[in-house]
Amino acid sequence: MASYCLTVARLQVVLGHGVRRLHVAAAYRAKVAMSRFEPTSFVGYDKLQSNVEIVQKRLNRPLTLSEKIVYGHLDDPHNQEIDRGRTYLRLRPDRVAMQDATAQMAMLQFISSGLPRVAVPSTIHCDHLIEAQSGGVNDLARAKEVNEEVYNFLSSAGAKYGVGFWKPGSGIIHQIILENYAYPGVMLIGTDSHTPNGGGLGAICIGVGGADAVDVMAGIPWELKCPKVIGVKLTGSLSGWTSPKDVILKVAGILTVKGGTGAIVEYHGPGVDSISCTGMATICNMGAEIGATTSVFPYNHRMRTYLEKTGRAEIAELSEKHKDLLVPDEGCEYDQLIELNLDELKPHINGPFTPDLAHPVSEIGAVAKKNGWPLEVKVGLIGSCTNSSYEDMGRAASLAKQALDRGLKCKAQFTVTPGSEQIRATIERDGYTKILSDVGGVVLANACGPCIGQWDRRDVKKGEKNTIVTSFNRNFTARNDANPATHAFVTSPEIVTALAIAGTLDFNPETDYLTAPNGEKFKLEAPTGDELPARDFDPGQDTYQHPPPDGGALHVNVSPSSNRLQLLEPFDKWSGNDLEDMQVLIKVKGKCTTDHISAAGPWLKFRGHLDNISNNMLIGAVNSENDGINKLKNHLTGEYGGVPDVARHYKANGLSWVVVGDDNYGEGSSREHAALEPRHLGGRAIIVKSFARIHETNLKKQGLLPLTFSNPSDYDRIRPDDKISIRGLKTFAPGKPLTALVKHSDGSEETLQLNHSFNETQIEWFRAGSALNRMKELQRH
């Protein structure tokens, strides 16, 4: 730990004396580095090692890497009950990171807690509120103007409560974490479902809702159901057109969108060493699409090199010294094992409408023709938090240069999203930006942009059938451009670039030829690109605001007349009685992601105002009664209306309601608004076949009852006009099912058994009305 102490001392000297004399870039690096070495942000490996040894003695068996890091962060390693897939662990994460769309509600909840300052190092990242229109510079300027009130709130709240603030333009949260805060063995939680990106650097990084972040920022142990561990053994080596993205595209096809639920995916085996650190991050990032709690890779020389290149040589040295702690034990057992030979893996493309519909690129043309999917590629989009590394951009540029050398440009529209200001500045310095622009690319802001629906797309009309290809991670219906007829496919940046040049989905770059303007036919050679820049990264503009040592005297103002921000009022406590005669608001048919429950895109601007954002509740869900979207019957008036309108009418008339849903309800984004909105509008329970992990937890945090049919076929017994009573709440206990009395409109009744996954602490949340209410109760006592 001596080198760590020296680093802190050196940085304190640099920051305290003479920053003005430093080159701007050096001062910026020093300031950001200081945020990595806050007093509790790097606890070192001694505590991790100690906890692991305690647990290993108790369990008397070899541990997976996931177990080492997770159990190494136990609040009470001596007494914690550990049973994969069953018990709840109480953990002490090292850091919290929040993107600006979810940070608003998280900080509003933290303010409501009454606490003076966060207990663990935390950061806010402004990446979600920048809409892609014409190009990075103009789009960023417009976003700063349109979102000034929100940015000022987040900046001032960060300063007051001790949270670092990455300004708009700094980049996407997950890239910033990888460049600055992730390291082998750290445990970080983030209010975004793609937080697992940090697993590419040997970290356990988990996506959560804002209420979970508040717990950790308040210094309360964080609960997580003890994850199962899925092992993915990699053999062989990546080469040619095959990229790291193809690993997770293949795994998604194997496990499906819910196959990883409740599990950590742990990659291992000799094939790991053929993948760059940022490539490993790509694989972990998209692990969110299979429902995994997170994904992780073992420490290796690729991680060491990346740490050194991003200014963390001291951590690299410490990781090297403790490398036995940062790899799985020999002989450890996985709950499921998948084996992939990278020598045999082919380039893949997944979609449309779901990220687990996997196709080899060589077959997608025939499949598209068979299914009537549009072959013309309208837009190719590279970048996003999944694929915007220096290596990604370099490999894409190598293909673009081949086309340019033959006089070709992209037939499709082409956009480029750098993952961070550091990536933007470095690829501009090294010439990649010019090549990608010359081939027809428009460089967007360092932000999420079209990946999350922040895209002012104007080349097709809403409802017009079309195809886009992206290097993003998620491709649910209407996600990218609000057009339900857009067929979105996810693949690697290399394949996106090739398809954008060719302009058609049935182009296979490994076998097919392009035609130059002079009539010459040629094949693209396999992409190449440096893993990391030969020179140091260029950090670009200074976009980080470090919080002052004491922000107690600072003020955070929220105007009562604002339509963007709204202080929170506590939810009502449980009455002490069973929930009687609740109206079925909507019986949802088929896939219902958090995008369906609380859409993003233009609604992002209301993420800090609960009442306004609630006007989008379930407007994308399909109503089983009529297959309509945002059209359901108000059973008090007999008239049809939008889902939020009917819910508001029920609430105003004292009628509680429930939602009935299908499998994997709430998959996708971590957005807790999908739980806050039903609670705010009078919902009491969500009854489904199965839940996605984060959404189930978010519902519990807000005092709702997430319940599952004991017999999944009971979903078919619920009618859209039913009333449901939930019995057994007076004796609500872990592992004890509840009962639903279902009253049909024809006067008949039936009784169904409902299961739940509540533990004692979570039942206390329900009784108090929310986890935040319970926190306040404990503070008073």
Stockholm file with secondary structure:
# STOCKHOLM 1.0

chainA/1-781         MASYCLTVARLQVVLGHGVRRLHVAAAYRAKVAMSRFEPTSFVGYDKLQSNVEIVQKRLNRPLTLSEKIVYGHLDDPHNQEIDRGRTYLRLRPDRVAMQDATAQMAMLQFISSGLPRVAVPSTIHCDHLIEAQSGGVNDLARAKEVNEEVYNFLSSAGAKYGVGFWKPGSGIIHQIILENYAYPGVMLIGTDSHTPNGGGLGAICIGVGGADAVDVMAGIPWELKCPKVIGVKLTGSLSGWTSPKDVILKVAGILTVKGGTGAIVEYHGPGVDSISCTGMATICNMGAEIGATTSVFPYNHRMRTYLEKTGRAEIAELSEKHKDLLVPDEGCEYDQLIELNLDELKPHINGPFTPDLAHPVSEIGAVAKKNGWPLEVKVGLIGSCTNSSYEDMGRAASLAKQALDRGLKCKAQFTVTPGSEQIRATIERDGYTKILSDVGGVVLANACGPCIGQWDRRDVKKGEKNTIVTSFNRNFTARNDANPATHAFVTSPEIVTALAIAGTLDFNPETDYLTAPNGEKFKLEAPTGDELPARDFDPGQDTYQHPPPDGGALHVNVSPSSNRLQLLEPFDKWSGNDLEDMQVLIKVKGKCTTDHISAAGPWLKFRGHLDNISNNMLIGAVNSENDGINKLKNHLTGEYGGVPDVARHYKANGLSWVVVGDDNYGEGSSREHAALEPRHLGGRAIIVKSFARIHETNLKKQGLLPLTFSNPSDYDRIRPDDKISIRGLKTFAPGKPLTALVKHSDGSEETLQLNHSFNETQIEWFRAGSALNRMKELQRH
#=GR chainA/1-781 SS CHHHHHHHHHHHHHHHSCGGGSCHHHHHHHHHHHHHTCTTTCCCHHHHHHHHHHHHHHHCSCCCHHHHHHHTTBSCTTTCCCCTTTSEEEECCSEEEEEHHHHHHHHHHHHHHTCSSCSSCEEEECCSSCCBSSCHHHHHHHHHHHTHHHHHHHHHHHHHHTCEEECTTSBCHHHHHHHHTCCTTCEEEESSTTGGGGGGGTCEEEECCHHHHHHHHTTCCEEEECCEEEEEEEESCCCTTCCHHHHHHHHHHHHTTTTTBTEEEEEESGGGGGSCHHHHHHHHHGGGGGTBSEEECCCCHHHHHHHHHTTCHHHHHHHHHTGGGGSCCTTCCCSEEEEEETTTCCCEEECSBSTTCEEEHHHHHHHHHHHTCCCBEEEEEEETTTBCSHHHHHHHHHHHHHHHHTTCCCSSEEEEECSBHHHHHHHHHTTHHHHHHHTTEEECCSSCGGGGTCBCCCSSCTTCCEEEEESSSCCBTTTTTSCTTEEEEECCHHHHHHHHHHCBTTCCTTTCCEECTTSCEECCCCCCCCSSCSSCCCCCSCCEECCCSCCTTCCCCCCTTCSSBCCCCCCCCCCSSCEEEEEEEEEBCSCCBHHHHBCCGGGGGGTBCHHHHGGGBTTTSBBTTTSCBSCEECTTTSCEECHHHHHHHHHHTTCCEEEECCTTBTBSCCCTHHHHHHHHTTEEEEEESCBCHHHHHHHHHTTCEEEEESSGGGGGGCCTTCEEEEECGGGCCTTCCEEEEEECTTSCEEEEEEECCCCHHHHHHHHHTSHHHHHHHHHHC
#=GC SS_cons         CHHHHHHHHHHHHHHHSCGGGSCHHHHHHHHHHHHHTCTTTCCCHHHHHHHHHHHHHHHCSCCCHHHHHHHTTBSCTTTCCCCTTTSEEEECCSEEEEEHHHHHHHHHHHHHHTCSSCSSCEEEECCSSCCBSSCHHHHHHHHHHHTHHHHHHHHHHHHHHTCEEECTTSBCHHHHHHHHTCCTTCEEEESSTTGGGGGGGTCEEEECCHHHHHHHHTTCCEEEECCEEEEEEEESCCCTTCCHHHHHHHHHHHHTTTTTBTEEEEEESGGGGGSCHHHHHHHHHGGGGGTBSEEECCCCHHHHHHHHHTTCHHHHHHHHHTGGGGSCCTTCCCSEEEEEETTTCCCEEECSBSTTCEEEHHHHHHHHHHHTCCCBEEEEEEETTTBCSHHHHHHHHHHHHHHHHTTCCCSSEEEEECSBHHHHHHHHHTTHHHHHHHTTEEECCSSCGGGGTCBCCCSSCTTCCEEEEESSSCCBTTTTTSCTTEEEEECCHHHHHHHHHHCBTTCCTTTCCEECTTSCEECCCCCCCCSSCSSCCCCCSCCEECCCSCCTTCCCCCCTTCSSBCCCCCCCCCCSSCEEEEEEEEEBCSCCBHHHHBCCGGGGGGTBCHHHHGGGBTTTSBBTTTSCBSCEECTTTSCEECHHHHHHHHHHTTCCEEEECCTTBTBSCCCTHHHHHHHHTTEEEEEESCBCHHHHHHHHHTTCEEEEESSGGGGGGCCTTCEEEEECGGGCCTTCCEEEEEECTTSCEEEEEEECCCCHHHHHHHHHTSHHHHHHHHHHC
//
